[in-house]
Amino acid sequence: MAAKQLLNVVIDLCLTEGSLDECLTNFVLWVTQKRDMVHLCCKRMKIFGKPTSHTRKVLRLLQLDSVQKVEVHCTWTPSTLAAYAPFLGQMRNLRKLQVSQVHVPAYTSPEDQEWLLAQLTLQFLRMDCLQKFCVDAVLLLEGHLEQVLR
C-alpha cells in the first residue's frame, strides 16, 4: 500500500469574538473531517475580542509550530491568559508576539498573580525563535518583565 500524502493548507487567521463566519465554519468542519489527511498551518494570526470556544477549537486544529506571528488585541483576564498560554508555548517558530490589554482584577491574590506569571514564563522559555515581543497595558508583567524574558 502506498503511504498517504498529507495536504498542508497554509492560511492567515483573524479570529474575532463570537462565532466563526460561515466560510471559516465550513473550512474548520472540513479540516476536522479530514484531520488524518490535512495539516492546517498558519503563519500569521490575529485575535480580536475575548477568545471563545471557537478560538480554542481552531487552535487545536492548527499545527501550532507553523505560527510565526501572533497579535492579540483584546482584554485578557488572568484566567484567559492561563488557558491560552499553553497554545503560545507550542508555537515553537513564533518570531513576533504582540499582546495588549491583559488586566489583573484587583481581587486577584498575590499567590494567583505569581502562579500566572510562572505559567507565562514557562511558555516563554519554549519560544526559542521569538525575536520581537510587543506589549501594551499588560499589568501582570509590571516589574517582572526581566523574569519572563530571561
Biotite code that builds the C-alpha atoms (Angstrom):
import biotite.structure as struc

atoms = struc.array([
    struc.Atom([0.000, 0.000, 0.000], chain_id="A", res_id=1, res_name="MET", atom_name="CA", element="C"),
    struc.Atom([1.232, 3.463, -0.819], chain_id="A", res_id=2, res_name="ALA", atom_name="CA", element="C"),
    struc.Atom([1.616, 5.900, 2.058], chain_id="A", res_id=3, res_name="ALA", atom_name="CA", element="C"),
    struc.Atom([-0.935, 8.691, 2.086], chain_id="A", res_id=4, res_name="LYS", atom_name="CA", element="C"),
    struc.Atom([0.437, 12.154, 1.401], chain_id="A", res_id=5, res_name="GLN", atom_name="CA", element="C"),
    struc.Atom([-0.619, 14.867, 3.827], chain_id="A", res_id=6, res_name="LEU", atom_name="CA", element="C"),
    struc.Atom([-2.064, 18.031, 2.390], chain_id="A", res_id=7, res_name="LEU", atom_name="CA", element="C"),
    struc.Atom([-0.554, 21.138, 4.013], chain_id="A", res_id=8, res_name="ASN", atom_name="CA", element="C"),
    struc.Atom([-3.023, 24.011, 3.979], chain_id="A", res_id=9, res_name="VAL", atom_name="CA", element="C"),
    struc.Atom([-1.498, 27.374, 4.904], chain_id="A", res_id=10, res_name="VAL", atom_name="CA", element="C"),
    struc.Atom([-3.752, 30.270, 5.912], chain_id="A", res_id=11, res_name="ILE", atom_name="CA", element="C"),
    struc.Atom([-3.571, 33.516, 7.823], chain_id="A", res_id=12, res_name="ASP", atom_name="CA", element="C"),
    struc.Atom([-6.205, 33.715, 10.545], chain_id="A", res_id=13, res_name="LEU", atom_name="CA", element="C"),
    struc.Atom([-8.155, 36.569, 12.044], chain_id="A", res_id=14, res_name="CYS", atom_name="CA", element="C"),
    struc.Atom([-10.250, 35.319, 14.955], chain_id="A", res_id=15, res_name="LEU", atom_name="CA", element="C"),
    struc.Atom([-12.848, 37.583, 16.486], chain_id="A", res_id=16, res_name="THR", atom_name="CA", element="C"),
    struc.Atom([-15.162, 37.448, 19.456], chain_id="A", res_id=17, res_name="GLU", atom_name="CA", element="C"),
    struc.Atom([-18.295, 35.436, 18.826], chain_id="A", res_id=18, res_name="GLY", atom_name="CA", element="C"),
    struc.Atom([-18.893, 32.620, 16.398], chain_id="A", res_id=19, res_name="SER", atom_name="CA", element="C"),
    struc.Atom([-16.900, 31.997, 13.247], chain_id="A", res_id=20, res_name="LEU", atom_name="CA", element="C"),
    struc.Atom([-18.215, 33.328, 9.945], chain_id="A", res_id=21, res_name="ASP", atom_name="CA", element="C"),
    struc.Atom([-19.832, 30.836, 7.579], chain_id="A", res_id=22, res_name="GLU", atom_name="CA", element="C"),
    struc.Atom([-16.769, 30.388, 5.394], chain_id="A", res_id=23, res_name="CYS", atom_name="CA", element="C"),
    struc.Atom([-14.422, 29.712, 8.317], chain_id="A", res_id=24, res_name="LEU", atom_name="CA", element="C"),
    struc.Atom([-17.013, 27.460, 9.978], chain_id="A", res_id=25, res_name="THR", atom_name="CA", element="C"),
    struc.Atom([-17.232, 25.302, 6.844], chain_id="A", res_id=26, res_name="ASN", atom_name="CA", element="C"),
    struc.Atom([-13.464, 25.282, 6.496], chain_id="A", res_id=27, res_name="PHE", atom_name="CA", element="C"),
    struc.Atom([-12.968, 24.182, 10.132], chain_id="A", res_id=28, res_name="VAL", atom_name="CA", element="C"),
    struc.Atom([-15.561, 21.437, 9.644], chain_id="A", res_id=29, res_name="LEU", atom_name="CA", element="C"),
    struc.Atom([-13.748, 20.222, 6.505], chain_id="A", res_id=30, res_name="TRP", atom_name="CA", element="C"),
    struc.Atom([-10.364, 20.198, 8.283], chain_id="A", res_id=31, res_name="VAL", atom_name="CA", element="C"),
    struc.Atom([-11.902, 18.358, 11.234], chain_id="A", res_id=32, res_name="THR", atom_name="CA", element="C"),
    struc.Atom([-13.355, 15.693, 8.933], chain_id="A", res_id=33, res_name="GLN", atom_name="CA", element="C"),
    struc.Atom([-10.054, 15.298, 7.034], chain_id="A", res_id=34, res_name="LYS", atom_name="CA", element="C"),
    struc.Atom([-7.810, 15.567, 10.084], chain_id="A", res_id=35, res_name="ARG", atom_name="CA", element="C"),
    struc.Atom([-5.811, 12.446, 9.159], chain_id="A", res_id=36, res_name="ASP", atom_name="CA", element="C"),
    struc.Atom([-5.064, 13.847, 5.697], chain_id="A", res_id=37, res_name="MET", atom_name="CA", element="C"),
    struc.Atom([-4.729, 17.601, 6.288], chain_id="A", res_id=38, res_name="VAL", atom_name="CA", element="C"),
    struc.Atom([-2.231, 19.664, 8.247], chain_id="A", res_id=39, res_name="HIS", atom_name="CA", element="C"),
    struc.Atom([-3.607, 23.126, 8.905], chain_id="A", res_id=40, res_name="LEU", atom_name="CA", element="C"),
    struc.Atom([-0.771, 25.637, 9.065], chain_id="A", res_id=41, res_name="CYS", atom_name="CA", element="C"),
    struc.Atom([-0.873, 29.349, 9.835], chain_id="A", res_id=42, res_name="CYS", atom_name="CA", element="C"),
    struc.Atom([1.952, 31.855, 9.590], chain_id="A", res_id=43, res_name="LYS", atom_name="CA", element="C"),
    struc.Atom([0.101, 34.932, 10.883], chain_id="A", res_id=44, res_name="ARG", atom_name="CA", element="C"),
    struc.Atom([-2.725, 35.072, 13.393], chain_id="A", res_id=45, res_name="MET", atom_name="CA", element="C"),
    struc.Atom([-4.694, 37.962, 14.843], chain_id="A", res_id=46, res_name="LYS", atom_name="CA", element="C"),
    struc.Atom([-7.109, 37.640, 17.733], chain_id="A", res_id=47, res_name="ILE", atom_name="CA", element="C"),
    struc.Atom([-9.618, 40.438, 18.322], chain_id="A", res_id=48, res_name="PHE", atom_name="CA", element="C"),
    struc.Atom([-12.040, 40.357, 21.214], chain_id="A", res_id=49, res_name="GLY", atom_name="CA", element="C"),
    struc.Atom([-12.334, 37.857, 24.019], chain_id="A", res_id=50, res_name="LYS", atom_name="CA", element="C"),
    struc.Atom([-11.263, 34.366, 22.853], chain_id="A", res_id=51, res_name="PRO", atom_name="CA", element="C"),
    struc.Atom([-14.145, 31.919, 22.642], chain_id="A", res_id=52, res_name="THR", atom_name="CA", element="C"),
    struc.Atom([-14.618, 28.163, 22.405], chain_id="A", res_id=53, res_name="SER", atom_name="CA", element="C"),
    struc.Atom([-14.408, 28.642, 18.633], chain_id="A", res_id=54, res_name="HIS", atom_name="CA", element="C"),
    struc.Atom([-10.966, 30.201, 19.032], chain_id="A", res_id=55, res_name="THR", atom_name="CA", element="C"),
    struc.Atom([-9.838, 27.230, 21.100], chain_id="A", res_id=56, res_name="ARG", atom_name="CA", element="C"),
    struc.Atom([-11.244, 24.771, 18.531], chain_id="A", res_id=57, res_name="LYS", atom_name="CA", element="C"),
    struc.Atom([-9.305, 26.442, 15.719], chain_id="A", res_id=58, res_name="VAL", atom_name="CA", element="C"),
    struc.Atom([-6.097, 26.492, 17.794], chain_id="A", res_id=59, res_name="LEU", atom_name="CA", element="C"),
    struc.Atom([-6.464, 22.752, 18.458], chain_id="A", res_id=60, res_name="ARG", atom_name="CA", element="C"),
    struc.Atom([-6.695, 22.085, 14.708], chain_id="A", res_id=61, res_name="LEU", atom_name="CA", element="C"),
    struc.Atom([-3.600, 24.126, 13.843], chain_id="A", res_id=62, res_name="LEU", atom_name="CA", element="C"),
    struc.Atom([-0.076, 22.864, 13.526], chain_id="A", res_id=63, res_name="GLN", atom_name="CA", element="C"),
    struc.Atom([0.994, 25.396, 16.147], chain_id="A", res_id=64, res_name="LEU", atom_name="CA", element="C"),
    struc.Atom([4.678, 25.130, 15.274], chain_id="A", res_id=65, res_name="ASP", atom_name="CA", element="C"),
    struc.Atom([3.837, 26.755, 11.911], chain_id="A", res_id=66, res_name="SER", atom_name="CA", element="C"),
    struc.Atom([2.743, 30.050, 13.532], chain_id="A", res_id=67, res_name="VAL", atom_name="CA", element="C"),
    struc.Atom([5.316, 32.820, 13.169], chain_id="A", res_id=68, res_name="GLN", atom_name="CA", element="C"),
    struc.Atom([3.412, 35.961, 14.164], chain_id="A", res_id=69, res_name="LYS", atom_name="CA", element="C"),
    struc.Atom([0.588, 36.474, 16.694], chain_id="A", res_id=70, res_name="VAL", atom_name="CA", element="C"),
    struc.Atom([-1.216, 39.688, 17.515], chain_id="A", res_id=71, res_name="GLU", atom_name="CA", element="C"),
    struc.Atom([-3.679, 39.745, 20.405], chain_id="A", res_id=72, res_name="VAL", atom_name="CA", element="C"),
    struc.Atom([-5.864, 42.853, 20.503], chain_id="A", res_id=73, res_name="HIS", atom_name="CA", element="C"),
    struc.Atom([-8.314, 42.280, 23.314], chain_id="A", res_id=74, res_name="CYS", atom_name="CA", element="C"),
    struc.Atom([-8.735, 42.287, 27.040], chain_id="A", res_id=75, res_name="THR", atom_name="CA", element="C"),
    struc.Atom([-7.448, 39.055, 28.553], chain_id="A", res_id=76, res_name="TRP", atom_name="CA", element="C"),
    struc.Atom([-8.161, 38.268, 32.156], chain_id="A", res_id=77, res_name="THR", atom_name="CA", element="C"),
    struc.Atom([-5.615, 36.148, 34.022], chain_id="A", res_id=78, res_name="PRO", atom_name="CA", element="C"),
    struc.Atom([-7.818, 33.060, 33.602], chain_id="A", res_id=79, res_name="SER", atom_name="CA", element="C"),
    struc.Atom([-7.941, 33.609, 29.826], chain_id="A", res_id=80, res_name="THR", atom_name="CA", element="C"),
    struc.Atom([-4.184, 34.075, 29.758], chain_id="A", res_id=81, res_name="LEU", atom_name="CA", element="C"),
    struc.Atom([-3.695, 30.855, 31.722], chain_id="A", res_id=82, res_name="ALA", atom_name="CA", element="C"),
    struc.Atom([-5.987, 28.971, 29.316], chain_id="A", res_id=83, res_name="ALA", atom_name="CA", element="C"),
    struc.Atom([-4.242, 30.216, 26.176], chain_id="A", res_id=84, res_name="TYR", atom_name="CA", element="C"),
    struc.Atom([-0.611, 30.348, 27.345], chain_id="A", res_id=85, res_name="ALA", atom_name="CA", element="C"),
    struc.Atom([-0.063, 26.624, 26.577], chain_id="A", res_id=86, res_name="PRO", atom_name="CA", element="C"),
    struc.Atom([-1.056, 27.274, 22.951], chain_id="A", res_id=87, res_name="PHE", atom_name="CA", element="C"),
    struc.Atom([1.588, 30.011, 22.796], chain_id="A", res_id=88, res_name="LEU", atom_name="CA", element="C"),
    struc.Atom([4.179, 27.631, 24.238], chain_id="A", res_id=89, res_name="GLY", atom_name="CA", element="C"),
    struc.Atom([3.531, 25.173, 21.395], chain_id="A", res_id=90, res_name="GLN", atom_name="CA", element="C"),
    struc.Atom([4.302, 27.834, 18.792], chain_id="A", res_id=91, res_name="MET", atom_name="CA", element="C"),
    struc.Atom([7.937, 26.811, 18.532], chain_id="A", res_id=92, res_name="ARG", atom_name="CA", element="C"),
    struc.Atom([8.651, 29.018, 15.498], chain_id="A", res_id=93, res_name="ASN", atom_name="CA", element="C"),
    struc.Atom([6.934, 32.136, 16.800], chain_id="A", res_id=94, res_name="LEU", atom_name="CA", element="C"),
    struc.Atom([9.015, 35.153, 15.805], chain_id="A", res_id=95, res_name="ARG", atom_name="CA", element="C"),
    struc.Atom([6.755, 38.063, 16.787], chain_id="A", res_id=96, res_name="LYS", atom_name="CA", element="C"),
    struc.Atom([4.247, 38.289, 19.621], chain_id="A", res_id=97, res_name="LEU", atom_name="CA", element="C"),
    struc.Atom([2.163, 41.390, 20.205], chain_id="A", res_id=98, res_name="GLN", atom_name="CA", element="C"),
    struc.Atom([-0.100, 41.412, 23.275], chain_id="A", res_id=99, res_name="VAL", atom_name="CA", element="C"),
    struc.Atom([-2.178, 44.193, 24.723], chain_id="A", res_id=100, res_name="SER", atom_name="CA", element="C"),
    struc.Atom([-4.741, 44.715, 27.440], chain_id="A", res_id=101, res_name="GLN", atom_name="CA", element="C"),
    struc.Atom([-4.061, 41.930, 29.946], chain_id="A", res_id=102, res_name="VAL", atom_name="CA", element="C"),
    struc.Atom([-5.668, 43.089, 33.157], chain_id="A", res_id=103, res_name="HIS", atom_name="CA", element="C"),
    struc.Atom([-5.363, 41.605, 36.620], chain_id="A", res_id=104, res_name="VAL", atom_name="CA", element="C"),
    struc.Atom([-8.537, 42.173, 38.649], chain_id="A", res_id=105, res_name="PRO", atom_name="CA", element="C"),
    struc.Atom([-7.938, 43.944, 41.959], chain_id="A", res_id=106, res_name="ALA", atom_name="CA", element="C"),
    struc.Atom([-9.206, 40.915, 43.892], chain_id="A", res_id=107, res_name="TYR", atom_name="CA", element="C"),
    struc.Atom([-6.523, 38.588, 42.446], chain_id="A", res_id=108, res_name="THR", atom_name="CA", element="C"),
    struc.Atom([-4.358, 37.292, 45.269], chain_id="A", res_id=109, res_name="SER", atom_name="CA", element="C"),
    struc.Atom([-0.563, 37.709, 45.133], chain_id="A", res_id=110, res_name="PRO", atom_name="CA", element="C"),
    struc.Atom([-0.271, 33.898, 45.017], chain_id="A", res_id=111, res_name="GLU", atom_name="CA", element="C"),
    struc.Atom([-2.541, 33.726, 41.951], chain_id="A", res_id=112, res_name="ASP", atom_name="CA", element="C"),
    struc.Atom([-0.577, 36.513, 40.294], chain_id="A", res_id=113, res_name="GLN", atom_name="CA", element="C"),
    struc.Atom([2.673, 34.635, 40.903], chain_id="A", res_id=114, res_name="GLU", atom_name="CA", element="C"),
    struc.Atom([1.145, 31.429, 39.503], chain_id="A", res_id=115, res_name="TRP", atom_name="CA", element="C"),
    struc.Atom([0.010, 33.260, 36.345], chain_id="A", res_id=116, res_name="LEU", atom_name="CA", element="C"),
    struc.Atom([3.409, 34.842, 35.951], chain_id="A", res_id=117, res_name="LEU", atom_name="CA", element="C"),
    struc.Atom([5.046, 31.415, 36.303], chain_id="A", res_id=118, res_name="ALA", atom_name="CA", element="C"),
    struc.Atom([2.713, 29.984, 33.636], chain_id="A", res_id=119, res_name="GLN", atom_name="CA", element="C"),
    struc.Atom([3.601, 32.787, 31.243], chain_id="A", res_id=120, res_name="LEU", atom_name="CA", element="C"),
    struc.Atom([7.323, 32.454, 31.982], chain_id="A", res_id=121, res_name="THR", atom_name="CA", element="C"),
    struc.Atom([7.165, 28.711, 31.307], chain_id="A", res_id=122, res_name="LEU", atom_name="CA", element="C"),
    struc.Atom([5.685, 29.331, 27.845], chain_id="A", res_id=123, res_name="GLN", atom_name="CA", element="C"),
    struc.Atom([8.264, 31.998, 27.010], chain_id="A", res_id=124, res_name="PHE", atom_name="CA", element="C"),
    struc.Atom([11.065, 29.550, 27.790], chain_id="A", res_id=125, res_name="LEU", atom_name="CA", element="C"),
    struc.Atom([9.749, 27.382, 24.938], chain_id="A", res_id=126, res_name="ARG", atom_name="CA", element="C"),
    struc.Atom([9.798, 30.212, 22.385], chain_id="A", res_id=127, res_name="MET", atom_name="CA", element="C"),
    struc.Atom([13.345, 29.856, 21.086], chain_id="A", res_id=128, res_name="ASP", atom_name="CA", element="C"),
    struc.Atom([12.670, 31.779, 17.866], chain_id="A", res_id=129, res_name="CYS", atom_name="CA", element="C"),
    struc.Atom([10.958, 34.810, 19.416], chain_id="A", res_id=130, res_name="LEU", atom_name="CA", element="C"),
    struc.Atom([12.653, 37.935, 18.077], chain_id="A", res_id=131, res_name="GLN", atom_name="CA", element="C"),
    struc.Atom([10.114, 40.658, 18.813], chain_id="A", res_id=132, res_name="LYS", atom_name="CA", element="C"),
    struc.Atom([7.791, 40.981, 21.812], chain_id="A", res_id=133, res_name="PHE", atom_name="CA", element="C"),
    struc.Atom([5.456, 43.983, 21.918], chain_id="A", res_id=134, res_name="CYS", atom_name="CA", element="C"),
    struc.Atom([3.346, 44.660, 24.991], chain_id="A", res_id=135, res_name="VAL", atom_name="CA", element="C"),
    struc.Atom([0.856, 47.369, 25.804], chain_id="A", res_id=136, res_name="ASP", atom_name="CA", element="C"),
    struc.Atom([-1.061, 47.602, 29.080], chain_id="A", res_id=137, res_name="ALA", atom_name="CA", element="C"),
    struc.Atom([-0.038, 44.173, 30.367], chain_id="A", res_id=138, res_name="VAL", atom_name="CA", element="C"),
    struc.Atom([-0.083, 45.000, 34.068], chain_id="A", res_id=139, res_name="LEU", atom_name="CA", element="C"),
    struc.Atom([0.774, 41.451, 35.118], chain_id="A", res_id=140, res_name="LEU", atom_name="CA", element="C"),
    struc.Atom([4.277, 41.969, 33.707], chain_id="A", res_id=141, res_name="LEU", atom_name="CA", element="C"),
    struc.Atom([4.867, 45.259, 35.502], chain_id="A", res_id=142, res_name="GLU", atom_name="CA", element="C"),
    struc.Atom([8.100, 44.846, 37.434], chain_id="A", res_id=143, res_name="GLY", atom_name="CA", element="C"),
    struc.Atom([8.515, 41.250, 36.210], chain_id="A", res_id=144, res_name="HIS", atom_name="CA", element="C"),
    struc.Atom([9.469, 41.601, 32.545], chain_id="A", res_id=145, res_name="LEU", atom_name="CA", element="C"),
    struc.Atom([13.066, 40.559, 33.249], chain_id="A", res_id=146, res_name="GLU", atom_name="CA", element="C"),
    struc.Atom([11.822, 37.353, 34.905], chain_id="A", res_id=147, res_name="GLN", atom_name="CA", element="C"),
    struc.Atom([9.635, 36.461, 31.908], chain_id="A", res_id=148, res_name="VAL", atom_name="CA", element="C"),
    struc.Atom([12.302, 37.166, 29.301], chain_id="A", res_id=149, res_name="LEU", atom_name="CA", element="C"),
    struc.Atom([15.373, 35.713, 30.988], chain_id="A", res_id=150, res_name="ARG", atom_name="CA", element="C"),
])
